Amino acid sequence: MGAEFQLDCKGLKCPQPVIRIKKHMSKMESGDSLSVICTDPLAMIDVPHFVVTANHQLLSKATEGGEYRFVIQKG
């Protein structure tokens, strides 16, 4: 199992969360995971789409109290 990282994208609007996720993941090793928190409802569409197109794996996604949480494993 790889290293675990966290990224806070609260308050950012589309496309900024995906841009930040992409930038952060470019510095990670394959197998590392990234936990992301967003407040933009479009993240529920944009983040899973990015994960699939970038050949990563979406380990989990959840909505909790107006926040959208994702755990992504780098492919």
Phi and psi in radians as a Rosetta constraint file:
Dihedral C 1 N 2 CA 2 C 2 CIRCULARHARMONIC -1.490 0.35
Dihedral N 2 CA 2 C 2 N 3 CIRCULARHARMONIC -3.036 0.35
Dihedral C 2 N 3 CA 3 C 3 CIRCULARHARMONIC -1.255 0.35
Dihedral N 3 CA 3 C 3 N 4 CIRCULARHARMONIC 2.751 0.35
Dihedral C 3 N 4 CA 4 C 4 CIRCULARHARMONIC -2.009 0.35
Dihedral N 4 CA 4 C 4 N 5 CIRCULARHARMONIC 2.334 0.35
Dihedral C 4 N 5 CA 5 C 5 CIRCULARHARMONIC -2.205 0.35
Dihedral N 5 CA 5 C 5 N 6 CIRCULARHARMONIC 2.811 0.35
Dihedral C 5 N 6 CA 6 C 6 CIRCULARHARMONIC -2.248 0.35
Dihedral N 6 CA 6 C 6 N 7 CIRCULARHARMONIC 2.570 0.35
Dihedral C 6 N 7 CA 7 C 7 CIRCULARHARMONIC -2.448 0.35
Dihedral N 7 CA 7 C 7 N 8 CIRCULARHARMONIC 2.181 0.35
Dihedral C 7 N 8 CA 8 C 8 CIRCULARHARMONIC -1.757 0.35
Dihedral N 8 CA 8 C 8 N 9 CIRCULARHARMONIC 1.957 0.35
Dihedral C 8 N 9 CA 9 C 9 CIRCULARHARMONIC -1.974 0.35
Dihedral N 9 CA 9 C 9 N 10 CIRCULARHARMONIC 0.398 0.35
Dihedral C 9 N 10 CA 10 C 10 CIRCULARHARMONIC -1.104 0.35
Dihedral N 10 CA 10 C 10 N 11 CIRCULARHARMONIC 2.390 0.35
Dihedral C 10 N 11 CA 11 C 11 CIRCULARHARMONIC 1.524 0.35
Dihedral N 11 CA 11 C 11 N 12 CIRCULARHARMONIC -0.180 0.35
Dihedral C 11 N 12 CA 12 C 12 CIRCULARHARMONIC -1.531 0.35
Dihedral N 12 CA 12 C 12 N 13 CIRCULARHARMONIC 2.450 0.35
Dihedral C 12 N 13 CA 13 C 13 CIRCULARHARMONIC -1.811 0.35
Dihedral N 13 CA 13 C 13 N 14 CIRCULARHARMONIC 2.717 0.35
Dihedral C 13 N 14 CA 14 C 14 CIRCULARHARMONIC -0.876 0.35
Dihedral N 14 CA 14 C 14 N 15 CIRCULARHARMONIC 2.318 0.35
Dihedral C 14 N 15 CA 15 C 15 CIRCULARHARMONIC -1.736 0.35
Dihedral N 15 CA 15 C 15 N 16 CIRCULARHARMONIC 0.207 0.35
Dihedral C 15 N 16 CA 16 C 16 CIRCULARHARMONIC -0.993 0.35
Dihedral N 16 CA 16 C 16 N 17 CIRCULARHARMONIC -0.736 0.35
Dihedral C 16 N 17 CA 17 C 17 CIRCULARHARMONIC -1.008 0.35
Dihedral N 17 CA 17 C 17 N 18 CIRCULARHARMONIC -0.771 0.35
Dihedral C 17 N 18 CA 18 C 18 CIRCULARHARMONIC -1.168 0.35
Dihedral N 18 CA 18 C 18 N 19 CIRCULARHARMONIC -0.665 0.35
Dihedral C 18 N 19 CA 19 C 19 CIRCULARHARMONIC -1.082 0.35
Dihedral N 19 CA 19 C 19 N 20 CIRCULARHARMONIC -0.765 0.35
Dihedral C 19 N 20 CA 20 C 20 CIRCULARHARMONIC -1.178 0.35
Dihedral N 20 CA 20 C 20 N 21 CIRCULARHARMONIC -0.705 0.35
Dihedral C 20 N 21 CA 21 C 21 CIRCULARHARMONIC -1.068 0.35
Dihedral N 21 CA 21 C 21 N 22 CIRCULARHARMONIC -0.825 0.35
Dihedral C 21 N 22 CA 22 C 22 CIRCULARHARMONIC -1.038 0.35
Dihedral N 22 CA 22 C 22 N 23 CIRCULARHARMONIC -0.785 0.35
Dihedral C 22 N 23 CA 23 C 23 CIRCULARHARMONIC -1.104 0.35
Dihedral N 23 CA 23 C 23 N 24 CIRCULARHARMONIC -0.776 0.35
Dihedral C 23 N 24 CA 24 C 24 CIRCULARHARMONIC -1.132 0.35
Dihedral N 24 CA 24 C 24 N 25 CIRCULARHARMONIC -0.749 0.35
Dihedral C 24 N 25 CA 25 C 25 CIRCULARHARMONIC -1.207 0.35
Dihedral N 25 CA 25 C 25 N 26 CIRCULARHARMONIC -0.424 0.35
Dihedral C 25 N 26 CA 26 C 26 CIRCULARHARMONIC -1.140 0.35
Dihedral N 26 CA 26 C 26 N 27 CIRCULARHARMONIC -0.352 0.35
Dihedral C 26 N 27 CA 27 C 27 CIRCULARHARMONIC -1.661 0.35
Dihedral N 27 CA 27 C 27 N 28 CIRCULARHARMONIC -0.078 0.35
Dihedral C 27 N 28 CA 28 C 28 CIRCULARHARMONIC -1.638 0.35
Dihedral N 28 CA 28 C 28 N 29 CIRCULARHARMONIC 2.826 0.35
Dihedral C 28 N 29 CA 29 C 29 CIRCULARHARMONIC -1.646 0.35
Dihedral N 29 CA 29 C 29 N 30 CIRCULARHARMONIC 2.700 0.35
Dihedral C 29 N 30 CA 30 C 30 CIRCULARHARMONIC -0.997 0.35
Dihedral N 30 CA 30 C 30 N 31 CIRCULARHARMONIC 2.316 0.35
Dihedral C 30 N 31 CA 31 C 31 CIRCULARHARMONIC 1.697 0.35
Dihedral N 31 CA 31 C 31 N 32 CIRCULARHARMONIC -0.308 0.35
Dihedral C 31 N 32 CA 32 C 32 CIRCULARHARMONIC -1.199 0.35
Dihedral N 32 CA 32 C 32 N 33 CIRCULARHARMONIC 2.714 0.35
Dihedral C 32 N 33 CA 33 C 33 CIRCULARHARMONIC -2.130 0.35
Dihedral N 33 CA 33 C 33 N 34 CIRCULARHARMONIC 2.642 0.35
Dihedral C 33 N 34 CA 34 C 34 CIRCULARHARMONIC -2.234 0.35
Dihedral N 34 CA 34 C 34 N 35 CIRCULARHARMONIC 2.132 0.35
Dihedral C 34 N 35 CA 35 C 35 CIRCULARHARMONIC -1.666 0.35
Dihedral N 35 CA 35 C 35 N 36 CIRCULARHARMONIC 2.223 0.35
Dihedral C 35 N 36 CA 36 C 36 CIRCULARHARMONIC -2.170 0.35
Dihedral N 36 CA 36 C 36 N 37 CIRCULARHARMONIC 2.408 0.35
Dihedral C 36 N 37 CA 37 C 37 CIRCULARHARMONIC -2.083 0.35
Dihedral N 37 CA 37 C 37 N 38 CIRCULARHARMONIC 2.231 0.35
Dihedral C 37 N 38 CA 38 C 38 CIRCULARHARMONIC -2.241 0.35
Dihedral N 38 CA 38 C 38 N 39 CIRCULARHARMONIC 2.793 0.35
Dihedral C 38 N 39 CA 39 C 39 CIRCULARHARMONIC -2.058 0.35
Dihedral N 39 CA 39 C 39 N 40 CIRCULARHARMONIC -0.141 0.35
Dihedral C 39 N 40 CA 40 C 40 CIRCULARHARMONIC -1.403 0.35
Dihedral N 40 CA 40 C 40 N 41 CIRCULARHARMONIC 2.098 0.35
Dihedral C 40 N 41 CA 41 C 41 CIRCULARHARMONIC -1.011 0.35
Dihedral N 41 CA 41 C 41 N 42 CIRCULARHARMONIC -0.477 0.35
Dihedral C 41 N 42 CA 42 C 42 CIRCULARHARMONIC -1.171 0.35
Dihedral N 42 CA 42 C 42 N 43 CIRCULARHARMONIC -0.265 0.35
Dihedral C 42 N 43 CA 43 C 43 CIRCULARHARMONIC -1.056 0.35
Dihedral N 43 CA 43 C 43 N 44 CIRCULARHARMONIC -0.524 0.35
Dihedral C 43 N 44 CA 44 C 44 CIRCULARHARMONIC -1.122 0.35
Dihedral N 44 CA 44 C 44 N 45 CIRCULARHARMONIC -0.356 0.35
Dihedral C 44 N 45 CA 45 C 45 CIRCULARHARMONIC -1.728 0.35
Dihedral N 45 CA 45 C 45 N 46 CIRCULARHARMONIC -0.854 0.35
Dihedral C 45 N 46 CA 46 C 46 CIRCULARHARMONIC -1.160 0.35
Dihedral N 46 CA 46 C 46 N 47 CIRCULARHARMONIC -0.775 0.35
Dihedral C 46 N 47 CA 47 C 47 CIRCULARHARMONIC -1.159 0.35
Dihedral N 47 CA 47 C 47 N 48 CIRCULARHARMONIC -0.873 0.35
Dihedral C 47 N 48 CA 48 C 48 CIRCULARHARMONIC -1.044 0.35
Dihedral N 48 CA 48 C 48 N 49 CIRCULARHARMONIC -0.633 0.35
Dihedral C 48 N 49 CA 49 C 49 CIRCULARHARMONIC -1.109 0.35
Dihedral N 49 CA 49 C 49 N 50 CIRCULARHARMONIC -0.788 0.35
Dihedral C 49 N 50 CA 50 C 50 CIRCULARHARMONIC -1.035 0.35
Dihedral N 50 CA 50 C 50 N 51 CIRCULARHARMONIC -0.786 0.35
Dihedral C 50 N 51 CA 51 C 51 CIRCULARHARMONIC -1.008 0.35
Dihedral N 51 CA 51 C 51 N 52 CIRCULARHARMONIC -0.809 0.35
Dihedral C 51 N 52 CA 52 C 52 CIRCULARHARMONIC -1.149 0.35
Dihedral N 52 CA 52 C 52 N 53 CIRCULARHARMONIC -0.820 0.35
Dihedral C 52 N 53 CA 53 C 53 CIRCULARHARMONIC -1.213 0.35
Dihedral N 53 CA 53 C 53 N 54 CIRCULARHARMONIC -0.414 0.35
Dihedral C 53 N 54 CA 54 C 54 CIRCULARHARMONIC -1.666 0.35
Dihedral N 54 CA 54 C 54 N 55 CIRCULARHARMONIC 0.101 0.35
Dihedral C 54 N 55 CA 55 C 55 CIRCULARHARMONIC 1.087 0.35
Dihedral N 55 CA 55 C 55 N 56 CIRCULARHARMONIC 0.653 0.35
Dihedral C 55 N 56 CA 56 C 56 CIRCULARHARMONIC -1.795 0.35
Dihedral N 56 CA 56 C 56 N 57 CIRCULARHARMONIC -3.103 0.35
Dihedral C 56 N 57 CA 57 C 57 CIRCULARHARMONIC -2.182 0.35
Dihedral N 57 CA 57 C 57 N 58 CIRCULARHARMONIC 2.251 0.35
Dihedral C 57 N 58 CA 58 C 58 CIRCULARHARMONIC -1.499 0.35
Dihedral N 58 CA 58 C 58 N 59 CIRCULARHARMONIC 1.878 0.35
Dihedral C 58 N 59 CA 59 C 59 CIRCULARHARMONIC -1.387 0.35
Dihedral N 59 CA 59 C 59 N 60 CIRCULARHARMONIC -0.596 0.35
Dihedral C 59 N 60 CA 60 C 60 CIRCULARHARMONIC -2.821 0.35
Dihedral N 60 CA 60 C 60 N 61 CIRCULARHARMONIC 2.705 0.35
Dihedral C 60 N 61 CA 61 C 61 CIRCULARHARMONIC -2.530 0.35
Dihedral N 61 CA 61 C 61 N 62 CIRCULARHARMONIC 2.499 0.35
Dihedral C 61 N 62 CA 62 C 62 CIRCULARHARMONIC -2.679 0.35
Dihedral N 62 CA 62 C 62 N 63 CIRCULARHARMONIC 2.697 0.35
Dihedral C 62 N 63 CA 63 C 63 CIRCULARHARMONIC -2.011 0.35
Dihedral N 63 CA 63 C 63 N 64 CIRCULARHARMONIC 2.283 0.35
Dihedral C 63 N 64 CA 64 C 64 CIRCULARHARMONIC -2.602 0.35
Dihedral N 64 CA 64 C 64 N 65 CIRCULARHARMONIC 1.956 0.35
Dihedral C 64 N 65 CA 65 C 65 CIRCULARHARMONIC 1.001 0.35
Dihedral N 65 CA 65 C 65 N 66 CIRCULARHARMONIC 0.708 0.35
Dihedral C 65 N 66 CA 66 C 66 CIRCULARHARMONIC 1.439 0.35
Dihedral N 66 CA 66 C 66 N 67 CIRCULARHARMONIC 0.083 0.35
Dihedral C 66 N 67 CA 67 C 67 CIRCULARHARMONIC -1.980 0.35
Dihedral N 67 CA 67 C 67 N 68 CIRCULARHARMONIC 2.568 0.35
Dihedral C 67 N 68 CA 68 C 68 CIRCULARHARMONIC -2.018 0.35
Dihedral N 68 CA 68 C 68 N 69 CIRCULARHARMONIC 2.138 0.35
Dihedral C 68 N 69 CA 69 C 69 CIRCULARHARMONIC -2.028 0.35
Dihedral N 69 CA 69 C 69 N 70 CIRCULARHARMONIC 2.380 0.35
Dihedral C 69 N 70 CA 70 C 70 CIRCULARHARMONIC -2.327 0.35
Dihedral N 70 CA 70 C 70 N 71 CIRCULARHARMONIC 2.560 0.35
Dihedral C 70 N 71 CA 71 C 71 CIRCULARHARMONIC -2.152 0.35
Dihedral N 71 CA 71 C 71 N 72 CIRCULARHARMONIC 2.096 0.35
Dihedral C 71 N 72 CA 72 C 72 CIRCULARHARMONIC -2.064 0.35
Dihedral N 72 CA 72 C 72 N 73 CIRCULARHARMONIC 2.324 0.35
Dihedral C 72 N 73 CA 73 C 73 CIRCULARHARMONIC -1.837 0.35
Dihedral N 73 CA 73 C 73 N 74 CIRCULARHARMONIC 2.261 0.35
Dihedral C 73 N 74 CA 74 C 74 CIRCULARHARMONIC -1.221 0.35
Dihedral N 74 CA 74 C 74 N 75 CIRCULARHARMONIC 2.319 0.35
